[in-house]
C-alpha cells in the first residue's frame, strides 16, 4: 500500500471526519449529548468559561480531540493496509 498516497487521500477526502462518520448514527448523537451535559457541569464547577481552571480543561479537551482525530486517521490507514492484504 502506498501509505503516503492514502494519507493524502484521507486528508483531502475527509475534511470533517466526525461529521462524515457519524451522520445519522443515533448512538453517537446520544453519547455526544451526554458529553455536552457533562462538559457544561464541568465548566460550571470550574468557575465558568473565563476561569483559569476551565482554560486548562479546554486545553486538555482540545488535546484529546487532536489525539482522537489522529487515531481515526491511523485506523483508516490500518484498514486500507488490511484491505490490500486481503485482496492479494
N, C-alpha and C positions, 0 to 999 in steps of 0.2 A: 504494500500500500504506500502511496505517496503521501506521507504524513503532512508534509508542508502544504501540499495542494488541498488536502482535506481540511486542514486547519484554516486555510484561507477561505475555502468554501463555506465552512461553518460561520466564519466571521461575516461574510457578505450575505449569507442566506438567512441567518437568524439574528436580525437586529434587536429583537426583543424576545429572547428565548423563553422567558417566563410566560409572556402572553401567547406565543406560538404553541408552547407545550401544554398549557393549562386551559386553553379556551374550551368552554363547555364542560369542564370537569367539576362536578358539584362538590366532591370531597375536598379538592384543593380550595375551592371558594369557601367552604365551611371552615377549613383549617386557617385560611387567611383571615377570615373574620374573627376567629378566636385569637389569632396573633394580634390583630388590631386592638381588641379589647384589652389584652394583657399589656400591650405597649402603652396604651393610654393610662392604665393603672400604674405602670412603672414610671411614666412621665410625671404623674401626679405625686407619687411617693418620693420622687427625686427632687421635688420642688418646682416643677414646671419646666417648660421648654427653655427658659433662659438661665437655668441653674448650671453651675459648673459640673455637677454630678450628671445631669442629664446630657450635657455635651459629651462627656466621656462615654456614657451609654450609647449615644448616637454613633460615635466613632467605632465602638465595638460592634454595633449592629451593621454599620456600613462595611466593616472589615469582614464580618461573617457573610454578608451578601456577596462580596467580591470573591470570597473563597467558594461559595456555592456556585457562582457563575463559572468559575474556573473548573470546578468539579463537573459541572454539566458538560463543558467542552471536552474534558478528558474522558468522560463516559461515552460521549458521542464518538470520539476518535477510537476508543476501545471497541465500540460496536462496529465501526467501519472496518477495523482490523479483523474482528471475528467474522464479519460477513465475507471478507475477501478469503479468509481461510476456508470457510465452508464452501465457497464456490470453486475451489481448486479441485 
